[in-house]
Amino acid sequence: MSEAEALGRLARAVGLMAEWEDANGRPQRTAPQTLRHVLSALGHPAGSAAQIRESLAAFQAARRASPPPLITAAAGAPLRIPLSPGRYLLAAADGTRVEGEAAPAPRGAMMTAPSLPGYYTLEAGGRQVTLAVAPEHGHRITDACPGGRAWGLAVQLYALKRAGDGGIGDYRALAAFAAGAAREGADAIAISPVHAQFTADPTRFSPYAPSSRLRLDVRHADGEELLDDAPPFPPELRAEWARLEALPLIDWPDAAQARLARLRQLHTAFRDTAPASLRAEFEAFRAAGGRSLENHARFEAIQAEQVAAGPGRWHWRDWPAGLQDPESPDVAAFAAAHAEQVEYHAFLQWLADRGLAAAQAAARAHGARIGLIADLAIGVDGGGSDAWARQKEFLSGVEIGAPPDIFNTRGQGWGITTYAAAGLIANGFAAFRKMLGAAFRNAGGVRLDHVLGLRRLWLVPEGASPAEGCYLRYPLTDMLRLVALESFLHGAVAIGEDLGTVPDGFRPRLQKAGLAGMRVMWFEQTGPAENPGFKDPVRWTREAVAMTSTHDLPTVAGWWEGRDLVWREELGSTIDGQAATRAAERPKLWAAFRQAHVAEGDVPGPDEAARVADAAAAYIGRARCDLALLPLEDALAAVEQPNMPGTVDEHPNWRRRLDPPVELLFRHPAFDHRLRVLARARRAPE
């Protein structure tokens, strides 16, 4: 075998894609040097022929020595198992036990999977594996809302306002918002990610680069109603909260520090005065959280001490060696010596969990059939608690991103990491299953960001340019089955963010598994590429969610006024002819509105964006999709978008707050009008 053949064989074994198609459907081939670089970053040295042979032999030996501890199956379907043929014992989660006979088969044995979806323990020939039996499909929107035609709102949680919130939207504001939306007839309230961030570093606030997807963002926690006699605010802190509330944009560092100061005060009061019943509730939460919660609380406490010792100790790989391993005696000793600090961080998670659960309960109590739809980010910061606690299951030495395309000729590096395909398989998908369980815990649905990541992800080695990356393949069948199973077990819908170019056949697989897609007005166009028009919403995909826009795109009012074009000009990223293109697109959009019978009259001027927002709400309401979600920005005809991709500090990403506050929002005439327009359109016959 030549060196090139051995390199290709090692790459295929690991899951790297030597050949792939770009966004234009053109075949691409990964350069051998790129394969070597990425393989080495993944822990498979490939600098020479000898290294390649050794890495391949080691990979194959490890796979033979440790068969996968979990296998997935379709309910009632034939299943090959990596166990010896003969008698087997199958135990269900409820304790039911069934014996059977597995027939001989190549590399194992054959049996029929149970017809009831769930997790089972399978024993045969002295070995034991977990069997994850998936339903035909997950809990679909039409299972939650028979007949479809449901509608809801999408909101950036931090953007909500309420009196006394200290400058950040919180779970209490979300509960009020969810209750109000449900009273108006909304079945769903989609929210921005609420994954745990870094309490030791309040400058970190991108919701898509969290510390942990297993725990919650405690900066949205509110404990003012926890105790009968909450301690009074110190005058200085009260003044700071008032200052932060009055700001037009969120000051994340100051607002986070102020909220954490108040939460620490509440924790002290809780330790001193909490009744036994409340203390028991906290202890039960902590026990149920198990090692996952304990690891996160320990990480938070350790990172706080390390960051205080010096700025070079932010990343856990830069901590003293004994603290880099969560199972080490040094970490256990630290936790024992700093028990109150560790408890404080567990307490924060408890408050956050109670708050999010209360918001979901408020939505359901007021009639929402789905309730909250959580947003599950595609990755985490490699310096966070997830990567520290599950080092064998995470990619190391690489970041995920996107290859060069017509929109970004240099490609993208997102500065985040995620699970390693081999690590997932070797550990029975434990981290992935826990992540799904955490996302579904306090929600009626979950949106999976960049759902194509279930099939493949673009890896960029540390220090390399995005163009020097390559795709890593993931076990799509297994992961779709697990998503469908968790959706089924939680009775909650799953939505896949499938925007942009996706491989042929991918969307049908999502649909078959019960995952709804996303259909955004800006992208739903038809006709020749040189002169496209907006597609009639009655022709949009049924098994999907209709939206006017997303957090990364212009709002309806902003698009109509050209605010996004102004931002591009200010940032020096203007595209030739964009103003002329927009001028030609406005009449096309208005014509589509008129054809859909949601607007009438002449094309509004650029300063009449409110009329366009009215029509857009009705337009997505007319969509064939099973669910229509109207972003709060478009319900208010806001001009500015929450995030502008490709910027960091140049644009106030994730900092905009929206008026009026939740106490007054549902009495706001224009807002109320658009909700009624949307609801009426959803009731209209297709």
C-alpha positions, 0 to 999 in steps of 0.5 A, spaced: 500 500 500 502 506 497 503 512 502 497 516 499 493 510 499 494 509 507 493 516 508 486 515 504 484 509 508 486 512 515 482 519 513 476 514 511 477 510 518 477 516 522 471 519 518 474 525 514 472 526 507 477 527 502 472 528 497 466 533 497 461 538 493 461 545 495 455 550 495 455 550 487 455 543 487 462 543 484 466 537 486 472 538 491 478 534 493 481 535 500 489 536 499 493 531 502 497 536 507 490 538 509 488 531 511 495 530 515 494 536 519 487 535 521 489 527 522 494 530 527 490 535 530 485 529 532 490 525 535 492 521 529 499 523 527 500 522 519 507 526 518 510 520 515 508 513 512 510 510 518 506 514 522 500 513 518 501 506 518 502 506 526 496 511 527 491 506 522 493 500 526 492 503 533 485 506 531 483 499 528 486 495 534 482 500 539 475 499 535 476 492 536 478 492 543 472 496 545 466 495 541 460 501 541 457 501 548 450 503 545 447 501 538 441 504 535 435 501 532 428 502 528 423 500 532 420 493 530 426 492 525 431 487 524 438 488 527 445 486 527 448 486 534 455 486 535 454 480 540 455 473 540 449 469 537 444 465 542 440 467 548 440 474 550 436 478 555 433 484 554 431 489 560 427 495 559 427 502 563 421 500 567 424 493 569 421 489 564 425 483 562 425 479 555 429 473 553 430 471 546 434 467 541 439 471 536 441 468 530 448 467 527 450 473 522 457 476 520 460 480 525 455 478 530 448 476 531 441 478 528 435 479 532 428 483 532 428 490 535 423 491 540 417 495 537 416 500 543 421 505 543 426 507 549 432 505 552 434 497 553 440 493 556 441 488 552 446 482 555 448 476 550 455 472 551 457 475 557 457 482 554 452 488 555 450 494 551 445 499 551 440 499 545 436 505 543 430 504 540 427 509 536 420 511 533 418 511 526 419 519 527 419 524 533 414 528 536 412 532 530 408 539 530 402 536 528 402 531 534 402 537 538 398 541 534 393 536 530 392 539 524 398 544 524 396 551 522 399 553 529 403 560 530 408 563 535 413 568 537 420 568 537 424 572 542 431 574 544 431 573 551 436 578 553 432 583 549 425 583 554 424 588 559 421 588 565 421 593 571 427 591 576 430 587 571 437 590 572 438 591 565 438 584 562 432 580 560 430 574 565 426 568 566 421 572 570 420 576 564 420 570 559 414 567 564 410 573 563 411 574 555 410 566 554 403 567 558 401 573 554 403 570 548 399 564 550 393 568 552 393 571 545 393 564 542 400 563 541 402 555 541 410 556 541 415 561 544 422 560 541 427 563 545 435 564 544 440 559 547 440 559 554 446 555 555 451 556 561 456 562 560 462 564 564 461 567 571 468 568 572 468 572 565 462 577 564 465 579 557 463 573 554 456 573 552 455 570 545 449 565 546 452 561 541 459 560 544 457 557 551 461 554 556 456 548 557 450 546 553 448 541 559 447 547 564 443 554 564 445 561 563 445 564 570 445 571 568 437 570 567 436 567 573 431 571 578 431 569 586 427 575 588 421 571 590 425 565 593 424 567 600 419 570 604 424 575 606 429 577 601 434 581 603 434 588 601 438 591 596 444 595 598 443 602 596 449 602 591 447 596 588 440 598 587 443 605 584 447 600 579 441 596 577 437 602 575 442 605 571 443 599 567 436 598 566 436 605 563 441 604 558 439 603 550 444 597 550 445 591 554 452 593 558 454 585 559 460 586 563 456 591 568 450 587 568 452 580 569 456 583 575 451 586 578 446 580 577 451 576 580 452 580 586 445 580 588 444 572 587 450 571 591 447 576 597 440 571 596 445 565 596 447 567 603 440 569 605 438 562 603 443 558 607 441 562 613 434 562 613 431 558 607 425 553 610 427 546 610 422 544 605 426 549 600 432 546 602 430 539 601 428 542 594 435 544 592 438 538 595 434 534 591 435 538 584 443 537 586 442 530 587 438 529 580 444 533 577 449 528 579 456 528 576 454 533 570 452 539 575 457 538 580 463 538 575 460 544 572 459 548 579 466 545 580 469 548 574 465 555 575 469 555 582 476 553 579 475 558 573 474 564 578 480 562 582 484 561 576 482 568 573 483 572 579 490 569 579 492 572 572 489 573 565 493 567 562 489 562 566 482 563 563 483 556 559 483 550 563 489 547 559 493 553 562 491 551 569 495 547 574 496 540 571 492 537 577 486 541 576 485 540 568 482 533 570 475 533 573 476 526 576 483 528 579 484 528 587 486 535 586 479 537 584 476 533 589 480 537 594 479 544 591 471 542 592 472 540 599 476 546 601 471 551 597 464 547 598 460 554 599 463 556 593 461 550 589 454 550 592 453 557 590 454 555 583 449 549 584 444 554 587 445 559 581 443 553 576 437 551 581 434 558 580 435 558 573 432 551 572 426 554 576 425 560 572 425 556 565 421 551 568 416 556 570 416 560 564 414 553 560 409 552 565 406 559 564 406 558 557 402 551 557 397 553 563 395 559 558 393 554 553 400 554 549 400 547 546 408 547 545 410 552 549 418 554 549 422 552 543 429 552 546 435 553 541 441 548 541 447 551 539 452 547 534 458 548 539 461 550 545 467 554 547 473 549 548 475 552 554 468 551 558 466 546 563 463 541 557 470 540 554 473 540 561 468 535 564 468 530 557 475 531 554 475 524 551 468 526 547 470 533 545 474 535 539 481 538 541 486 542 537 481 544 532 475 549 531 469 548 527 467 553 521 465 553 514 469 552 508 470 558 503 464 559 499 461 565 494 459 569 501 465 568 504 471 566 500 476 565 506 471 561 509 469 561 517 472 559 523 467 559 529 472 559 535 468 553 538 468 546 538 464 540 539 463 532 540 468 528 536 465 523 532 469 517 535 468 520 542 461 519 541 461 512 539 466 510 544 462 513 549 455 511 547 453 518 545 453 519 553 454 527 552 450 527 546 444 524 549 445 528 556 445 534 551 438 533 548 435 531 555 438 538 558 435 542 552 428 538 552 428 538 560 424 545 560 421 546 553 416 543 549 421 543 543 428 544 541 431 548 535 437 544 533 442 550 530 446 548 524 442 541 523 447 539 518 452 538 523 449 531 525 452 529 518 458 533 517 462 539 520 468 543 517 474 542 522 479 547 522 486 546 525 488 551 530 493 556 527 490 554 520 486 558 516 479 556 514 481 554 507 485 549 510 480 545 513 476 539 511 469 535 513 469 530 518 463 525 517 458 524 523 454 518 524 447 521 521 443 515 522 445 514 529 444 521 531 437 522 528 435 516 531 437 519 538 434 526 536 427 522 534 427 518 541 429 523 545 423 528 542 418 522 543 420 520 550 419 528 552 413 529 548 417 535 545 418 537 537 424 538 534 426 543 529 432 543 524 436 549 522 437 547 515 438 554 511 442 555 506 445 549 501 444 542 504 446 535 500 441 532 496 437 527 500 438 531 507 432 534 508 427 528 506 431 524 512 430 530 517 423 529 515 422 522 516 425 522 523 420 527 524 424 534 525 421 540 522 425 544 517 425 552 517 423 556 511 425 564 512 421 569 507 428 572 505 430 565 502 423 562 499 424 565 492 423 562 485 424 563 478 431 564 474 437 565 478 438 572 474 431 574 476 428 571 482 421 572 485 418 571 492 415 564 492 407 564 494 407 561 501 402 556 500 407 552 496 412 552 502 414 546 505 408 543 510 413 540 515 417 546 517 417 552 521 415 559 517 419 565 519 420 572 516 427 573 518 432 570 523 437 573 528 442 573 523 438 577 518 435 583 517 428 585 520 423 586 515 423 594 517 430 594 517 430 590 510 425 595 507 429 601 510 435 599 507 438 599 514 442 593 513 445 596 507 447 602 511 451 597 516 455 594 511 457 601 508 459 603 515 463 596 516 466 597 509 463 590 506 458 593 501 457 589 495 457 592 488 450 594 486 446 592 493 442 598 493 440 597 486 438 590 487 434 592 494 430 597 490 428 592 485 427 587 490 422 591 494 416 591 489 417 584 488 416 583 495 410 587 495 407 584 489 408 577 493 404 580 499 399 582 494 398 576 490 397 572 497 392 577 499 395 580 505 396 587 502 393 592 497 395 599 494 402 601 491 408 599 494 410 603 500 416 608 501 422 606 504 419 610 510 413 606 511 416 600 513 410 599 519 405 597 513 410 592 510 411 589 517 404 588 517 403 584 511 409 580 512 406 577 519 400 575 515 404 573 509 408 567 513 401 566 517 399 564 510 404 559 509 403 552 508 408 550 514 405 547 520 408 552 525 409 560 523 414 564 528 414 571 528 420 574 531 419 579 536 423 584 532 418 584 526 412 584 531 414 591 533 417 593 526 424 594 529 429 596 524 435 593 528 437 586 527 440 582 533 446 580 530 450 581 524 455 575 522 462 577 521 462 582 526 464 582 534 465 589 537 463 593 530 456 592 531 452 591 538 451 584 537 446 580 542 445 587 546 439 590 543 433 591 548 426 592 545 420 596 548 415 596 551 416 592 557 412 586 558 408 589 563 405 593 557 407 589 551 401 586 550 397 592 550 401 595 545 397 597 539 401 595 533 404 589 536 397 587 538 395 588 531 400 584 528 399 578 532 391 578 530 393 579 523 398 573 524 393 569 528 387 570 523 392 568 517 393 562 520 385 560 521 384 562 513 383 556 509 390 554 505 
